[in-house]
């Protein structure tokens, strides 16, 4: 069963550039992140990045781990889309 609580969201303000970025990571793959204007956008990008990692996974076990992470991220997107930021792990 997908677990959207495995997804973490961080926001960074870059005052010297007057920009704001939202980053989303899966706890099992902290080296891969999605970036976007909203947590939902960033999570969709993270799912895409994880899909690329899935294509290059060195073993069946690793592919299964990446696939579970993708499912968690997509569950986060669904949860965020339905409830908004108030209850989506922010």
Biopython code that builds the backbone (N, CA, C, O; Angstrom):
import numpy as np
from Bio.PDB.StructureBuilder import StructureBuilder

atoms = [
    (1, "UNK", "N", (0.843, -1.181, 0.000)),
    (1, "UNK", "CA", (0.000, 0.000, 0.000)),
    (1, "UNK", "C", (0.892, 1.248, 0.000)),
    (1, "UNK", "O", (1.806, 1.350, 0.817)),
    (2, "UNK", "N", (0.638, 2.182, -0.893)),
    (2, "UNK", "CA", (1.453, 3.398, -0.956)),
    (2, "UNK", "C", (1.390, 4.197, 0.348)),
    (2, "UNK", "O", (0.367, 4.228, 1.032)),
    (3, "UNK", "N", (2.508, 4.835, 0.668)),
    (3, "UNK", "CA", (2.620, 5.598, 1.905)),
    (3, "UNK", "C", (3.092, 7.024, 1.598)),
    (3, "UNK", "O", (4.295, 7.265, 1.493)),
    (4, "UNK", "N", (2.160, 7.966, 1.453)),
    (4, "UNK", "CA", (2.553, 9.334, 1.121)),
    (4, "UNK", "C", (3.368, 10.022, 2.212)),
    (4, "UNK", "O", (3.978, 11.060, 1.954)),
    (5, "UNK", "N", (3.392, 9.472, 3.422)),
    (5, "UNK", "CA", (4.192, 10.086, 4.482)),
    (5, "UNK", "C", (5.687, 9.880, 4.263)),
    (5, "UNK", "O", (6.496, 10.464, 4.984)),
    (6, "UNK", "N", (6.068, 9.067, 3.288)),
    (6, "UNK", "CA", (7.479, 8.879, 2.957)),
    (6, "UNK", "C", (8.030, 10.040, 2.129)),
    (6, "UNK", "O", (9.227, 10.101, 1.848)),
    (7, "UNK", "N", (7.152, 10.949, 1.746)),
    (7, "UNK", "CA", (7.529, 12.103, 0.928)),
    (7, "UNK", "C", (7.722, 13.311, 1.832)),
    (7, "UNK", "O", (6.869, 13.618, 2.666)),
    (8, "UNK", "N", (8.847, 13.993, 1.661)),
    (8, "UNK", "CA", (9.116, 15.191, 2.449)),
    (8, "UNK", "C", (9.166, 16.407, 1.535)),
    (8, "UNK", "O", (9.615, 16.338, 0.391)),
    (9, "UNK", "N", (8.695, 17.512, 2.073)),
    (9, "UNK", "CA", (8.630, 18.766, 1.332)),
    (9, "UNK", "C", (9.476, 19.805, 2.054)),
    (9, "UNK", "O", (9.382, 19.966, 3.271)),
    (10, "UNK", "N", (10.293, 20.498, 1.297)),
    (10, "UNK", "CA", (11.033, 21.633, 1.837)),
    (10, "UNK", "C", (10.848, 22.811, 0.896)),
    (10, "UNK", "O", (10.698, 22.641, -0.314)),
    (11, "UNK", "N", (10.861, 23.981, 1.459)),
    (11, "UNK", "CA", (10.751, 25.202, 0.661)),
    (11, "UNK", "C", (11.970, 26.059, 0.948)),
    (11, "UNK", "O", (12.439, 26.143, 2.083)),
    (12, "UNK", "N", (12.463, 26.681, -0.078)),
    (12, "UNK", "CA", (13.615, 27.563, 0.060)),
    (12, "UNK", "C", (13.319, 28.886, -0.605)),
    (12, "UNK", "O", (12.828, 28.946, -1.732)),
    (13, "UNK", "N", (13.627, 29.941, 0.117)),
    (13, "UNK", "CA", (13.556, 31.277, -0.452)),
    (13, "UNK", "C", (14.968, 31.716, -0.779)),
    (13, "UNK", "O", (15.867, 31.630, 0.058)),
    (14, "UNK", "N", (15.152, 32.175, -1.972)),
    (14, "UNK", "CA", (16.450, 32.674, -2.407)),
    (14, "UNK", "C", (16.328, 34.191, -2.499)),
    (14, "UNK", "O", (16.036, 34.744, -3.559)),
    (15, "UNK", "N", (16.559, 34.845, -1.371)),
    (15, "UNK", "CA", (16.310, 36.287, -1.297)),
    (15, "UNK", "C", (17.179, 37.076, -2.268)),
    (15, "UNK", "O", (16.753, 38.111, -2.779)),
    (16, "UNK", "N", (18.386, 36.599, -2.525)),
    (16, "UNK", "CA", (19.241, 37.345, -3.451)),
    (16, "UNK", "C", (18.750, 37.245, -4.887)),
    (16, "UNK", "O", (19.157, 38.044, -5.731)),
    (17, "UNK", "N", (17.877, 36.276, -5.184)),
    (17, "UNK", "CA", (17.283, 36.152, -6.519)),
    (17, "UNK", "C", (15.782, 36.434, -6.499)),
    (17, "UNK", "O", (15.136, 36.415, -7.547)),
    (18, "UNK", "N", (15.226, 36.691, -5.327)),
    (18, "UNK", "CA", (13.788, 36.924, -5.164)),
    (18, "UNK", "C", (12.960, 35.778, -5.738)),
    (18, "UNK", "O", (11.951, 35.999, -6.408)),
    (19, "UNK", "N", (13.399, 34.558, -5.468)),
    (19, "UNK", "CA", (12.672, 33.391, -5.947)),
    (19, "UNK", "C", (12.344, 32.466, -4.796)),
    (19, "UNK", "O", (12.939, 32.539, -3.721)),
    (20, "UNK", "N", (11.398, 31.609, -5.044)),
    (20, "UNK", "CA", (10.962, 30.609, -4.068)),
    (20, "UNK", "C", (10.916, 29.266, -4.786)),
    (20, "UNK", "O", (10.412, 29.170, -5.905)),
    (21, "UNK", "N", (11.436, 28.245, -4.148)),
    (21, "UNK", "CA", (11.411, 26.910, -4.747)),
    (21, "UNK", "C", (10.908, 25.908, -3.715)),
    (21, "UNK", "O", (11.199, 26.021, -2.525)),
    (22, "UNK", "N", (10.159, 24.940, -4.186)),
    (22, "UNK", "CA", (9.685, 23.842, -3.355)),
    (22, "UNK", "C", (10.367, 22.572, -3.836)),
    (22, "UNK", "O", (10.398, 22.280, -5.032)),
    (23, "UNK", "N", (10.911, 21.824, -2.892)),
    (23, "UNK", "CA", (11.598, 20.570, -3.207)),
    (23, "UNK", "C", (10.880, 19.422, -2.527)),
    (23, "UNK", "O", (10.422, 19.542, -1.391)),
    (24, "UNK", "N", (10.788, 18.320, -3.229)),
    (24, "UNK", "CA", (10.143, 17.123, -2.697)),
    (24, "UNK", "C", (11.110, 15.960, -2.878)),
    (24, "UNK", "O", (11.714, 15.787, -3.937)),
    (25, "UNK", "N", (11.242, 15.161, -1.811)),
    (25, "UNK", "CA", (12.108, 13.974, -1.844)),
    (25, "UNK", "C", (11.366, 12.794, -1.232)),
    (25, "UNK", "O", (10.459, 12.956, -0.416)),
    (26, "UNK", "N", (11.776, 11.611, -1.649)),
    (26, "UNK", "CA", (11.284, 10.395, -1.003)),
    (26, "UNK", "C", (12.337, 9.999, 0.017)),
    (26, "UNK", "O", (13.533, 10.086, -0.262)),
    (27, "UNK", "N", (11.910, 9.566, 1.190)),
    (27, "UNK", "CA", (12.856, 9.256, 2.267)),
    (27, "UNK", "C", (13.846, 8.158, 1.899)),
    (27, "UNK", "O", (14.965, 8.154, 2.411)),
    (28, "UNK", "N", (13.470, 7.235, 1.032)),
    (28, "UNK", "CA", (14.386, 6.160, 0.655)),
    (28, "UNK", "C", (15.357, 6.559, -0.447)),
    (28, "UNK", "O", (16.329, 5.851, -0.707)),
    (29, "UNK", "N", (15.099, 7.687, -1.093)),
    (29, "UNK", "CA", (15.953, 8.160, -2.183)),
    (29, "UNK", "C", (16.204, 9.660, -2.028)),
    (29, "UNK", "O", (15.816, 10.439, -2.899)),
    (30, "UNK", "N", (16.842, 10.075, -0.939)),
    (30, "UNK", "CA", (17.017, 11.513, -0.688)),
    (30, "UNK", "C", (17.908, 12.210, -1.719)),
    (30, "UNK", "O", (17.903, 13.437, -1.818)),
    (31, "UNK", "N", (18.664, 11.432, -2.478)),
    (31, "UNK", "CA", (19.547, 12.034, -3.476)),
    (31, "UNK", "C", (18.796, 12.470, -4.735)),
    (31, "UNK", "O", (19.349, 13.178, -5.577)),
    (32, "UNK", "N", (17.541, 12.046, -4.863)),
    (32, "UNK", "CA", (16.717, 12.409, -6.019)),
    (32, "UNK", "C", (15.641, 13.362, -5.524)),
    (32, "UNK", "O", (14.963, 13.077, -4.536)),
    (33, "UNK", "N", (15.482, 14.487, -6.200)),
    (33, "UNK", "CA", (14.467, 15.438, -5.754)),
    (33, "UNK", "C", (13.718, 16.010, -6.938)),
    (33, "UNK", "O", (14.211, 16.038, -8.066)),
    (34, "UNK", "N", (12.522, 16.460, -6.649)),
    (34, "UNK", "CA", (11.723, 17.186, -7.619)),
    (34, "UNK", "C", (11.631, 18.627, -7.174)),
    (34, "UNK", "O", (11.573, 18.906, -5.976)),
    (35, "UNK", "N", (11.619, 19.526, -8.102)),
    (35, "UNK", "CA", (11.522, 20.954, -7.805)),
    (35, "UNK", "C", (10.335, 21.523, -8.556)),
    (35, "UNK", "O", (10.084, 21.172, -9.708)),
    (36, "UNK", "N", (9.609, 22.407, -7.887)),
    (36, "UNK", "CA", (8.465, 23.033, -8.535)),
    (36, "UNK", "C", (7.976, 24.233, -7.770)),
    (36, "UNK", "O", (8.516, 24.585, -6.721)),
    (37, "UNK", "N", (6.952, 24.857, -8.301)),
    (37, "UNK", "CA", (6.373, 26.029, -7.639)),
    (37, "UNK", "C", (5.507, 25.617, -6.454)),
    (37, "UNK", "O", (5.389, 26.355, -5.476)),
    (38, "UNK", "N", (4.898, 24.428, -6.548)),
    (38, "UNK", "CA", (4.059, 23.908, -5.468)),
    (38, "UNK", "C", (4.543, 22.503, -5.114)),
    (38, "UNK", "O", (5.253, 21.880, -5.903)),
    (39, "UNK", "N", (4.175, 22.004, -3.953)),
    (39, "UNK", "CA", (4.534, 20.619, -3.626)),
    (39, "UNK", "C", (3.993, 19.617, -4.641)),
    (39, "UNK", "O", (4.655, 18.624, -4.946)),
    (40, "UNK", "N", (2.806, 19.867, -5.161)),
    (40, "UNK", "CA", (2.231, 18.959, -6.154)),
    (40, "UNK", "C", (3.081, 18.933, -7.424)),
    (40, "UNK", "O", (3.374, 17.859, -7.950)),
    (41, "UNK", "N", (3.480, 20.103, -7.917)),
    (41, "UNK", "CA", (4.340, 20.175, -9.108)),
    (41, "UNK", "C", (5.674, 19.477, -8.861)),
    (41, "UNK", "O", (6.154, 18.708, -9.694)),
    (42, "UNK", "N", (6.260, 19.761, -7.706)),
    (42, "UNK", "CA", (7.555, 19.159, -7.379)),
    (42, "UNK", "C", (7.442, 17.644, -7.266)),
    (42, "UNK", "O", (8.340, 16.920, -7.695)),
    (43, "UNK", "N", (6.344, 17.162, -6.692)),
    (43, "UNK", "CA", (6.149, 15.716, -6.554)),
    (43, "UNK", "C", (5.984, 15.051, -7.915)),
    (43, "UNK", "O", (6.499, 13.955, -8.137)),
    (44, "UNK", "N", (5.281, 15.696, -8.814)),
    (44, "UNK", "CA", (5.145, 15.141, -10.162)),
    (44, "UNK", "C", (6.519, 15.041, -10.837)),
    (44, "UNK", "O", (6.810, 14.060, -11.520)),
    (45, "UNK", "N", (7.342, 16.043, -10.644)),
    (45, "UNK", "CA", (8.694, 15.994, -11.212)),
    (45, "UNK", "C", (9.525, 14.902, -10.541)),
    (45, "UNK", "O", (10.313, 14.221, -11.198)),
    (46, "UNK", "N", (9.344, 14.739, -9.234)),
    (46, "UNK", "CA", (10.057, 13.668, -8.538)),
    (46, "UNK", "C", (9.640, 12.305, -9.086)),
    (46, "UNK", "O", (10.485, 11.432, -9.285)),
    (47, "UNK", "N", (8.363, 12.120, -9.327)),
    (47, "UNK", "CA", (7.896, 10.846, -9.898)),
    (47, "UNK", "C", (8.574, 10.599, -11.250)),
    (47, "UNK", "O", (8.936, 9.466, -11.568)),
    (48, "UNK", "N", (8.742, 11.639, -12.027)),
    (48, "UNK", "CA", (9.438, 11.506, -13.301)),
    (48, "UNK", "C", (10.901, 11.148, -13.131)),
    (48, "UNK", "O", (11.427, 10.312, -13.867)),
    (49, "UNK", "N", (11.562, 11.773, -12.168)),
    (49, "UNK", "CA", (12.960, 11.467, -11.896)),
    (49, "UNK", "C", (13.121, 10.022, -11.419)),
    (49, "UNK", "O", (14.053, 9.324, -11.819)),
    (50, "UNK", "N", (12.206, 9.590, -10.566)),
    (50, "UNK", "CA", (12.263, 8.208, -10.087)),
    (50, "UNK", "C", (11.996, 7.220, -11.234)),
    (50, "UNK", "O", (12.574, 6.133, -11.268)),
    (51, "UNK", "N", (11.126, 7.600, -12.163)),
    (51, "UNK", "CA", (10.879, 6.734, -13.318)),
    (51, "UNK", "C", (12.145, 6.546, -14.141)),
    (51, "UNK", "O", (12.400, 5.453, -14.647)),
    (52, "UNK", "N", (12.937, 7.601, -14.278)),
    (52, "UNK", "CA", (14.219, 7.476, -14.972)),
    (52, "UNK", "C", (15.146, 6.529, -14.219)),
    (52, "UNK", "O", (15.845, 5.720, -14.829)),
    (53, "UNK", "N", (15.150, 6.633, -12.889)),
    (53, "UNK", "CA", (15.980, 5.737, -12.073)),
    (53, "UNK", "C", (15.508, 4.293, -12.211)),
    (53, "UNK", "O", (16.312, 3.362, -12.183)),
    (54, "UNK", "N", (14.212, 4.118, -12.358)),
    (54, "UNK", "CA", (13.653, 2.774, -12.534)),
    (54, "UNK", "C", (14.219, 2.117, -13.787)),
    (54, "UNK", "O", (14.520, 0.923, -13.788)),
    (55, "UNK", "N", (14.360, 2.891, -14.838)),
    (55, "UNK", "CA", (14.888, 2.365, -16.098)),
    (55, "UNK", "C", (16.333, 1.878, -15.976)),
    (55, "UNK", "O", (16.776, 1.037, -16.758)),
    (56, "UNK", "N", (17.058, 2.403, -15.002)),
    (56, "UNK", "CA", (18.480, 2.075, -14.870)),
    (56, "UNK", "C", (18.806, 1.313, -13.587)),
    (56, "UNK", "O", (19.973, 1.192, -13.212)),
    (57, "UNK", "N", (17.781, 0.801, -12.919)),
    (57, "UNK", "CA", (18.008, 0.063, -11.672)),
    (57, "UNK", "C", (18.816, -1.208, -11.956)),
    (57, "UNK", "O", (18.513, -1.932, -12.904)),
    (58, "UNK", "N", (19.840, -1.481, -11.143)),
    (58, "UNK", "CA", (20.732, -2.601, -11.425)),
    (58, "UNK", "C", (20.187, -3.979, -11.076)),
    (58, "UNK", "O", (20.782, -4.985, -11.460)),
    (59, "UNK", "N", (19.067, -4.051, -10.355)),
    (59, "UNK", "CA", (18.542, -5.358, -9.955)),
    (59, "UNK", "C", (17.027, -5.283, -9.818)),
    (59, "UNK", "O", (16.448, -4.199, -9.744)),
    (60, "UNK", "N", (16.407, -6.436, -9.785)),
    (60, "UNK", "CA", (14.957, -6.503, -9.594)),
    (60, "UNK", "C", (14.565, -5.915, -8.242)),
    (60, "UNK", "O", (13.559, -5.214, -8.137)),
    (61, "UNK", "N", (15.358, -6.199, -7.209)),
    (61, "UNK", "CA", (15.068, -5.668, -5.880)),
    (61, "UNK", "C", (15.064, -4.142, -5.895)),
    (61, "UNK", "O", (14.174, -3.513, -5.321)),
    (62, "UNK", "N", (16.053, -3.552, -6.549)),
    (62, "UNK", "CA", (16.137, -2.093, -6.616)),
    (62, "UNK", "C", (14.968, -1.523, -7.427)),
    (62, "UNK", "O", (14.413, -0.484, -7.070)),
    (63, "UNK", "N", (14.599, -2.193, -8.504)),
    (63, "UNK", "CA", (13.448, -1.738, -9.294)),
    (63, "UNK", "C", (12.180, -1.729, -8.447)),
    (63, "UNK", "O", (11.362, -0.813, -8.541)),
    (64, "UNK", "N", (12.029, -2.762, -7.619)),
    (64, "UNK", "CA", (10.856, -2.820, -6.743)),
    (64, "UNK", "C", (10.863, -1.672, -5.736)),
    (64, "UNK", "O", (9.817, -1.090, -5.449)),
    (65, "UNK", "N", (12.035, -1.347, -5.203)),
    (65, "UNK", "CA", (12.151, -0.235, -4.262)),
    (65, "UNK", "C", (11.789, 1.092, -4.924)),
    (65, "UNK", "O", (11.073, 1.908, -4.344)),
    (66, "UNK", "N", (12.283, 1.299, -6.124)),
    (66, "UNK", "CA", (11.987, 2.532, -6.857)),
    (66, "UNK", "C", (10.507, 2.585, -7.211)),
    (66, "UNK", "O", (9.884, 3.641, -7.100)),
    (67, "UNK", "N", (9.940, 1.469, -7.633)),
    (67, "UNK", "CA", (8.518, 1.437, -7.978)),
    (67, "UNK", "C", (7.658, 1.777, -6.766)),
    (67, "UNK", "O", (6.672, 2.502, -6.896)),
    (68, "UNK", "N", (8.014, 1.265, -5.594)),
    (68, "UNK", "CA", (7.267, 1.605, -4.372)),
    (68, "UNK", "C", (7.376, 3.099, -4.076)),
    (68, "UNK", "O", (6.399, 3.729, -3.671)),
    (69, "UNK", "N", (8.559, 3.658, -4.278)),
    (69, "UNK", "CA", (8.751, 5.093, -4.051)),
    (69, "UNK", "C", (7.877, 5.902, -5.007)),
    (69, "UNK", "O", (7.270, 6.893, -4.600)),
    (70, "UNK", "N", (7.807, 5.493, -6.262)),
    (70, "UNK", "CA", (6.948, 6.177, -7.237)),
    (70, "UNK", "C", (5.495, 6.120, -6.774)),
    (70, "UNK", "O", (4.785, 7.122, -6.839)),
    (71, "UNK", "N", (5.056, 4.968, -6.314)),
    (71, "UNK", "CA", (3.683, 4.829, -5.825)),
    (71, "UNK", "C", (3.430, 5.737, -4.622)),
    (71, "UNK", "O", (2.360, 6.337, -4.510)),
    (72, "UNK", "N", (4.406, 5.839, -3.726)),
    (72, "UNK", "CA", (4.281, 6.743, -2.575)),
    (72, "UNK", "C", (4.147, 8.191, -3.032)),
    (72, "UNK", "O", (3.312, 8.938, -2.522)),
    (73, "UNK", "N", (4.973, 8.578, -3.994)),
    (73, "UNK", "CA", (4.949, 9.956, -4.495)),
    (73, "UNK", "C", (3.617, 10.247, -5.184)),
    (73, "UNK", "O", (3.038, 11.314, -4.977)),
    (74, "UNK", "N", (3.129, 9.327, -5.988)),
    (74, "UNK", "CA", (1.844, 9.533, -6.645)),
    (74, "UNK", "C", (0.700, 9.590, -5.637)),
    (74, "UNK", "O", (-0.263, 10.330, -5.838)),
    (75, "UNK", "N", (0.796, 8.819, -4.561)),
    (75, "UNK", "CA", (-0.203, 8.901, -3.485)),
    (75, "UNK", "C", (-0.147, 10.270, -2.813)),
    (75, "UNK", "O", (-1.181, 10.831, -2.451)),
    (76, "UNK", "N", (1.054, 10.799, -2.649)),
    (76, "UNK", "CA", (1.209, 12.150, -2.105)),
    (76, "UNK", "C", (0.535, 13.169, -3.027)),
    (76, "UNK", "O", (-0.174, 14.060, -2.558)),
    (77, "UNK", "N", (0.757, 13.039, -4.334)),
    (77, "UNK", "CA", (0.136, 13.950, -5.292)),
    (77, "UNK", "C", (-1.388, 13.871, -5.173)),
    (77, "UNK", "O", (-2.060, 14.901, -5.131)),
    (78, "UNK", "N", (-1.929, 12.661, -5.119)),
    (78, "UNK", "CA", (-3.382, 12.495, -4.988)),
    (78, "UNK", "C", (-3.885, 13.132, -3.697)),
    (78, "UNK", "O", (-4.905, 13.820, -3.696)),
    (79, "UNK", "N", (-3.171, 12.901, -2.608)),
    (79, "UNK", "CA", (-3.563, 13.456, -1.314)),
    (79, "UNK", "C", (-3.495, 14.973, -1.354)),
    (79, "UNK", "O", (-4.408, 15.649, -0.877)),
    (80, "UNK", "N", (-2.435, 15.509, -1.912)),
    (80, "UNK", "CA", (-2.271, 16.966, -1.993)),
    (80, "UNK", "C", (-3.361, 17.575, -2.864)),
    (80, "UNK", "O", (-3.938, 18.609, -2.528)),
    (81, "UNK", "N", (-3.629, 16.922, -3.977)),
    (81, "UNK", "CA", (-4.642, 17.426, -4.909)),
    (81, "UNK", "C", (-6.028, 17.452, -4.252)),
    (81, "UNK", "O", (-6.801, 18.385, -4.472)),
    (82, "UNK", "N", (-6.338, 16.445, -3.460)),
    (82, "UNK", "CA", (-7.660, 16.330, -2.834)),
    (82, "UNK", "C", (-7.810, 17.225, -1.609)),
    (82, "UNK", "O", (-8.893, 17.752, -1.351)),
    (83, "UNK", "N", (-6.722, 17.398, -0.851)),
    (83, "UNK", "CA", (-6.857, 18.097, 0.419)),
    (83, "UNK", "C", (-6.141, 19.432, 0.475)),
    (83, "UNK", "O", (-6.420, 20.247, 1.353)),
    (84, "UNK", "N", (-5.224, 19.666, -0.449)),
    (84, "UNK", "CA", (-4.456, 20.906, -0.411)),
    (84, "UNK", "C", (-3.337, 20.810, 0.593)),
    (84, "UNK", "O", (-3.151, 19.767, 1.221)),
    (85, "UNK", "N", (-2.590, 21.880, 0.754)),
    (85, "UNK", "CA", (-1.392, 21.837, 1.585)),
    (85, "UNK", "C", (-1.644, 21.666, 3.072)),
    (85, "UNK", "O", (-0.728, 21.274, 3.795)),
    (86, "UNK", "N", (-2.838, 21.942, 3.557)),
    (86, "UNK", "CA", (-3.085, 21.900, 4.995)),
    (86, "UNK", "C", (-2.872, 20.514, 5.595)),
    (86, "UNK", "O", (-2.460, 20.404, 6.750)),
    (87, "UNK", "N", (-3.144, 19.454, 4.833)),
    (87, "UNK", "CA", (-3.042, 18.116, 5.403)),
    (87, "UNK", "C", (-2.171, 17.189, 4.578)),
    (87, "UNK", "O", (-2.248, 15.971, 4.741)),
    (88, "UNK", "N", (-1.359, 17.724, 3.712)),
    (88, "UNK", "CA", (-0.554, 16.885, 2.816)),
    (88, "UNK", "C", (0.897, 16.795, 3.247)),
    (88, "UNK", "O", (1.787, 16.754, 2.398)),
    (89, "UNK", "N", (1.151, 16.764, 4.527)),
    (89, "UNK", "CA", (2.508, 16.562, 5.002)),
    (89, "UNK", "C", (3.349, 17.822, 5.028)),
    (89, "UNK", "O", (4.577, 17.746, 5.068)),
    (90, "UNK", "N", (2.709, 18.974, 5.006)),
    (90, "UNK", "CA", (3.468, 20.225, 5.063)),
    (90, "UNK", "C", (3.558, 20.724, 6.466)),
    (90, "UNK", "O", (4.161, 21.769, 6.713)),
]
sb = StructureBuilder()
sb.init_structure("model")
sb.init_model(0)
sb.init_chain("A")
sb.init_seg("    ")
for serial, (resi, resn, name, xyz) in enumerate(atoms, 1):
    if name == "N":
        sb.init_residue(resn, " ", resi, " ")
    sb.init_atom(name, np.array(xyz, "f"), 0.0, 1.0, " ", f" {name:<3s}", serial, name[0])
structure = sb.get_structure()
